[in-house]
Amino acid sequence: MTHHRITFAVLTALSSSMILATSASAQSNVTVYGIVDAGLVIENGGSAGRVTKLTSGAASASRIGFKGTEDLGGGVAALFTLETGVKIDTGELDAANTIFNRQAFVGLKSSTGTITMGRQYTPYHMTLVNVADPFGTGMAGTSKNLFPDSGANVRSSNTLLYASPVLSGFSAEVAYSFGEQAGNSAAGRQFGAALGYAAGPLSVRLAYNNKNSDVVASSGVAAVSKDNGTNTLLAVNYDLGVAKLFFAYGVDKGFNSAPLGNSNNPYGGVKPTASIDGNEILLGISTPLAGGTILASVMRKDDKTSLNQDANSWGIGYTYPLSKRTSWYAAYASIDNKNGAGYTVANNTESGSGNRAINLGVRHSF
C-alpha cells in the first residue's frame, strides 16, 4: 500500500471515529473544515526565465482539518486540532512523510486562558497574518516577500503555548518549543511571545521570536554552535470604514533570523547571503471596490550588514466573493533587489523563482 493510500485510510478512519464520538456525547463537538485553493501563477525575472504553472494554495494553503471541543464541566473544556496540507494541482500531501504537518495539538481552555501542546503557529506568524499584512501572507503581495515568514518562524513542533483571555482589549501569548536534543536542553529550542490590544477600529500587536539553531554532536555529526536568531515585530491596523490601513516594522538579528525564502540562488551569479542584521517595514491598505476588496502594500528591507543587500517591494491584489465560501482572486507583485540581494515574489505556499509574479485563482472554504 502506498504512503498516500495509508494516509487516506488514516484520515477516513479518524473522520469516522470522530463522527461516532460526536453522536455518543452531546457535550462534545467535532468539525471537519478545510480550504481548497488553486490558481495560475506566472513568474518572471529569475535565471529560470518565465515560469507558468498551476499552483495549489497561492492565496491560502489548501488543507483539510479536524477540530473539536469537549465540555469537561466547571468552565473547563478540552480541545484539539489536526490539520494536514494538500496539493490541489496533484492531489499529493504538501509535505512528504507527514500526516498532520500543518497543526497537531491538544489542550485545555478555561476562563484563565488556553494551554495547548503540539505543532502550532508561532506568535510571530499570527501577528503577520492577523494584524500586519493586508494580504494575510497570501498571494503575490504577501509579506513573505521580504519579512522572514518561513520554516520555524511560521510553526514549530514540540510546542507548549499559553494564550490569555481578552481583558479590556488586551491579550497575550507565550510559546516554548523544546529542542529535544540529548544532553543539551538549549540546542534547537525556540520561544516566542506576543502582546496585543484591540478596541473598536484599532488593532496593535507586538511579537517576539527567539530561535536556537545549535546541533549537539552525535555519531558522525559534529556539533554546531551559533548565536540565537531573534525577530521582533510591531504591527498595527486601523479601520477607517472606507479603508483599513496597515503598518508593520520588523527587526531581525542573529544567525538564521531571516533566511531567504528561496535559498537556491534564483538569479544565478554570486549566491545571495541571508541577512543576520536588518529590518523590514510595510505600509498597506485594503478597501472595498465593486463588490470585492482591493489589497495593496509597499515594503522595504534594510540589510545592515556590510553586504547592504536591500530590497524594495510592492504588490496589488483584488478578491471578489462569489458566495460566502467561494471567491476568486488576482494579484501582482514586484521586487527591486539591491547589491545582489536574492528576494523573490512568493505566494502563500511557494517561495517564488523571480522578482515579478502574477496570480489568478479560486479559493473555497468549508
ZAMARGU-4260 file (C-alpha; in steps of 0.2 Angstrom, whole numbers, plus 5000, padded with zeros to 4 digits):
<rodrens>
0) 5000/5000/5000 | 5007/5017/4995 | 5010/5031/5008 | 4996/5041/5001 | 4984/5026/5002
5) 4989/5024/5020 | 4987/5042/5024 | 4969/5042/5016 | 4965/5027/5026 | 4970/5035/5042
10) 4961/5051/5038 | 4945/5041/5034 | 4946/5031/5050 | 4949/5046/5060 | 4934/5055/5052
15) 4923/5040/5056 | 4928/5039/5074 | 4926/5057/5077 | 4908/5056/5070 | 4904/5041/5081
20) 4911/5050/5096 | 4901/5066/5092 | 4885/5055/5091 | 4889/5047/5108 | 4891/5063/5118
25) 4880/5078/5117 | 4894/5088/5126 | 4907/5086/5113 | 4908/5094/5096 | 4919/5090/5081
30) 4921/5100/5065 | 4928/5095/5048 | 4935/5110/5039 | 4946/5115/5025 | 4952/5126/5011
35) 4953/5122/4993 | 4963/5134/4983 | 4970/5133/4965 | 4977/5146/4954 | 4988/5151/4939
40) 5005/5158/4943 | 5016/5167/4931 | 5034/5171/4937 | 5047/5181/4929 | 5065/5189/4932
45) 5074/5173/4938 | 5088/5163/4930 | 5074/5150/4925 | 5066/5163/4914 | 5047/5164/4913
50) 5038/5150/4924 | 5020/5147/4921 | 5011/5134/4932 | 4995/5129/4940 | 4998/5130/4959
55) 4989/5125/4975 | 4986/5137/4988 | 4993/5154/4981 | 4981/5164/4992 | 4978/5151/5006
60) 4986/5134/5008 | 4974/5120/5003 | 4971/5109/5019 | 4959/5098/5027 | 4957/5098/5046
65) 4948/5091/5061 | 4945/5102/5077 | 4934/5098/5092 | 4930/5103/5110 | 4923/5093/5124
70) 4914/5101/5139 | 4923/5094/5155 | 4912/5104/5167 | 4917/5118/5179 | 4920/5130/5165
75) 4934/5119/5158 | 4934/5112/5140 | 4946/5100/5131 | 4951/5105/5113 | 4961/5098/5099
80) 4966/5102/5081 | 4973/5090/5067 | 4977/5098/5051 | 4986/5092/5035 | 4991/5102/5019
85) 4986/5095/5002 | 4991/5100/4984 | 4976/5103/4974 | 4986/5103/4957 | 4992/5085/4960
90) 4982/5078/4975 | 4998/5074/4985 | 5002/5079/5003 | 5011/5096/5003 | 5025/5088/5014
95) 5032/5071/5012 | 5031/5058/5025 | 5019/5068/5036 | 5000/5067/5040 | 4996/5082/5051
100) 5010/5093/5046 | 5001/5110/5047 | 4994/5109/5065 | 4993/5095/5078 | 4989/5099/5096
105) 4978/5096/5111 | 4974/5107/5126 | 4963/5114/5139 | 4953/5130/5140 | 4945/5139/5154
110) 4942/5157/5160 | 4960/5159/5164 | 4966/5155/5147 | 4971/5141/5135 | 4985/5129/5136
115) 4989/5119/5120 | 5003/5106/5116 | 5010/5100/5100 | 5014/5108/5082 | 5007/5125/5082
120) 5008/5143/5074 | 5021/5155/5082 | 5015/5171/5089 | 5026/5180/5076 | 5017/5172/5061
125) 5000/5175/5068 | 5005/5194/5071 | 5009/5195/5052 | 4993/5186/5047 | 4980/5194/5058
130) 4987/5212/5060 | 5001/5217/5049 | 4998/5211/5031 | 4983/5216/5021 | 4986/5200/5010
135) 4986/5189/5026 | 5003/5182/5020 | 4994/5176/5004 | 4995/5179/4985 | 5009/5188/4976
140) 5009/5203/4988 | 5012/5193/5003 | 5023/5200/5017 | 5034/5184/5015 | 5042/5193/5000
145) 5053/5202/5012 | 5048/5198/5030 | 5056/5181/5037 | 5040/5171/5037 | 5045/5153/5033
150) 5050/5137/5042 | 5050/5138/5061 | 5046/5156/5061 | 5028/5150/5054 | 5025/5135/5065
155) 5035/5125/5077 | 5034/5107/5084 | 5035/5101/5102 | 5027/5117/5107 | 5019/5122/5123
160) 5008/5138/5121 | 4998/5148/5133 | 4985/5161/5127 | 4977/5173/5139 | 4959/5178/5139
165) 4955/5195/5132 | 4954/5208/5146 | 4949/5226/5142 | 4955/5223/5124 | 4972/5216/5129
170) 4978/5198/5126 | 4994/5189/5127 | 5003/5173/5121 | 5018/5164/5126 | 5026/5149/5117
175) 5040/5137/5121 | 5047/5124/5109 | 5058/5110/5116 | 5074/5107/5106 | 5074/5088/5112
180) 5092/5085/5108 | 5100/5074/5120 | 5112/5082/5133 | 5108/5100/5129 | 5091/5107/5133
185) 5095/5124/5124 | 5100/5116/5107 | 5086/5118/5094 | 5074/5126/5106 | 5063/5141/5102
190) 5052/5153/5112 | 5041/5167/5107 | 5028/5179/5114 | 5015/5192/5109 | 5005/5206/5117
195) 4990/5213/5108 | 4977/5226/5110 | 4961/5228/5100 | 4947/5241/5103 | 4935/5247/5090
200) 4944/5251/5074 | 4962/5249/5081 | 4972/5233/5082 | 4990/5233/5089 | 5001/5218/5092
205) 5020/5216/5097 | 5028/5199/5094 | 5045/5192/5098 | 5053/5176/5092 | 5070/5168/5098
210) 5077/5153/5089 | 5092/5142/5094 | 5100/5133/5079 | 5113/5123/5088 | 5115/5105/5085
215) 5123/5093/5098 | 5137/5081/5092 | 5132/5063/5088 | 5139/5048/5079 | 5146/5055/5063
220) 5139/5073/5066 | 5150/5087/5073 | 5142/5099/5085 | 5136/5116/5078 | 5135/5131/5089
225) 5128/5148/5083 | 5121/5164/5091 | 5102/5164/5093 | 5092/5172/5079 | 5079/5184/5085
230) 5064/5193/5077 | 5054/5207/5084 | 5038/5213/5075 | 5027/5228/5079 | 5010/5228/5069
235) 4996/5240/5068 | 4980/5241/5058 | 4966/5254/5059 | 4949/5253/5051 | 4943/5269/5044
240) 4927/5261/5037 | 4930/5266/5019 | 4948/5258/5020 | 4959/5248/5033 | 4977/5254/5035
245) 4991/5243/5039 | 5009/5246/5046 | 5022/5234/5052 | 5040/5235/5057 | 5052/5221/5060
250) 5069/5219/5067 | 5080/5203/5064 | 5096/5199/5072 | 5107/5184/5073 | 5110/5168/5064
255) 5095/5161/5054 | 5085/5176/5060 | 5080/5180/5042 | 5083/5165/5030 | 5079/5169/5011
260) 5063/5161/5005 | 5072/5154/4990 | 5089/5149/4995 | 5093/5141/4979 | 5102/5156/4971
265) 5087/5160/4960 | 5096/5174/4950 | 5112/5165/4946 | 5129/5173/4948 | 5135/5176/4966
270) 5124/5167/4978 | 5114/5180/4989 | 5118/5179/5008 | 5104/5179/5021 | 5104/5194/5032
275) 5109/5192/5050 | 5106/5211/5055 | 5092/5220/5046 | 5074/5227/5047 | 5058/5227/5037
280) 5044/5240/5035 | 5027/5238/5027 | 5013/5250/5023 | 4997/5243/5017 | 4979/5246/5013
285) 4963/5236/5010 | 4947/5245/5003 | 4930/5239/4996 | 4928/5241/4977 | 4914/5235/4965
290) 4908/5221/4977 | 4926/5215/4981 | 4941/5221/4990 | 4957/5230/4984 | 4973/5225/4993
295) 4990/5234/4991 | 5006/5236/5001 | 5024/5243/4999 | 5038/5235/5009 | 5057/5239/5011
300) 5071/5228/5018 | 5086/5236/5025 | 5101/5225/5027 | 5113/5232/5039 | 5127/5220/5036
305) 5142/5225/5026 | 5134/5217/5010 | 5120/5230/5011 | 5108/5218/5001 | 5092/5229/5002
310) 5076/5227/4993 | 5060/5236/4989 | 5044/5228/4985 | 5026/5232/4980 | 5010/5222/4977
315) 4992/5224/4972 | 4978/5212/4973 | 4959/5210/4971 | 4947/5197/4979 | 4929/5195/4974
320) 4917/5184/4984 | 4906/5173/4973 | 4897/5167/4989 | 4900/5166/5007 | 4913/5152/5005
325) 4920/5155/4987 | 4930/5169/4980 | 4941/5172/4965 | 4957/5182/4967 | 4970/5191/4956
330) 4987/5199/4962 | 5003/5206/4955 | 5020/5210/4964 | 5037/5216/4960 | 5054/5216/4970
335) 5069/5228/4966 | 5084/5219/4974 | 5100/5229/4978 | 5118/5224/4978 | 5115/5205/4974
340) 5100/5203/4986 | 5090/5187/4982 | 5072/5191/4987 | 5059/5183/4976 | 5040/5186/4974
345) 5032/5172/4984 | 5014/5167/4987 | 5006/5158/5002 | 5014/5141/4999 | 5029/5144/4987
350) 5044/5155/4988 | 5044/5160/4970 | 5058/5160/4957 | 5059/5178/4951 | 5056/5196/4955
355) 5039/5198/4947 | 5024/5187/4948 | 5005/5186/4944 | 4992/5176/4952 | 4974/5172/4946
360) 4964/5159/4956 | 4949/5152/4965 | 4948/5149/4984 | 4934/5139/4993 | 4932/5136/5011
365) 4921/5123/5020
</rodrens>
